[in-house]
């Protein structure tokens, strides 16, 4: 009996991500959820700009590439064109969603668009070579903050789940991570719920996944996963930030 | 007994599977180089594998298939 194999919704091609980058794990979780819900034929994914810009090559469902940060706006259009049949998800990094695409993100959430947003937070701009992102931690060393992020000069990181949870619009907001087996399983549950919400017509669901960037953090893949535990989770606590329909109340 | 199969040429040698294995079944083959130029993962002691699929769960490149 096969207990684990590549999900059908994930294309059989090599991924371009660096060794140990957890983008691959999150791609797989999304593909597993698409398989389990049996929605591959009617799912349309919106790829971002950033490391995951080539996500359109890695999923077997239809994919669209959006201009930088505009994935929620494109998703809105695709969803509204045929709300009964289209299942629409966006897959965005922190430079895309929390920086240039902040307006689209906030307004899609405020309108409670019935879409699913997978938000990858690795606290750095990966594709362009490791510059400081809106989500970089205070004191974090990056290419553009070689002495550590100075909050007096550069301000404070954006906590997307906390910020959106103040809006009335969104249906479901949760922050998860994929730095060990248990957390990967929890992340899958959250992603599945986010897709299920859309199938049931409940509204805007966003799952923020704390991800690693071994290359630009300058660490081994193993150390990078530890760094998520030691540095990122204390600043970005895991948990459900909003779940309007769920019995589970906010559990931070 | 559990059976592991690897799509070796897609392995990037990150070693996340090696760390995830509770039975220390896996290792990076430092005497081999795959198409991508990495030391790929291999099963050092497949008989000890319990088929928990923790390795496959942590593999970013989805190269491991687990049968039980």
Interface residues (C-beta under 8 A of the other chain):
Chain A: X1 X2 X3 X4 X5 X6 X7 X10 X14 X15 X17 X18 X19 X20 X21 X22 X23 X24 X25 X28 X180 X181 X184 X185 X214 X220 X221 X222 X225
Chain B: X2 X10 X12 X13 X14 X15 X16 X19 X20 X36 X38 X51 X53 X54 X56 X57 X58 X59 X60 X61 X62 X64 X65 X66 X67 X68
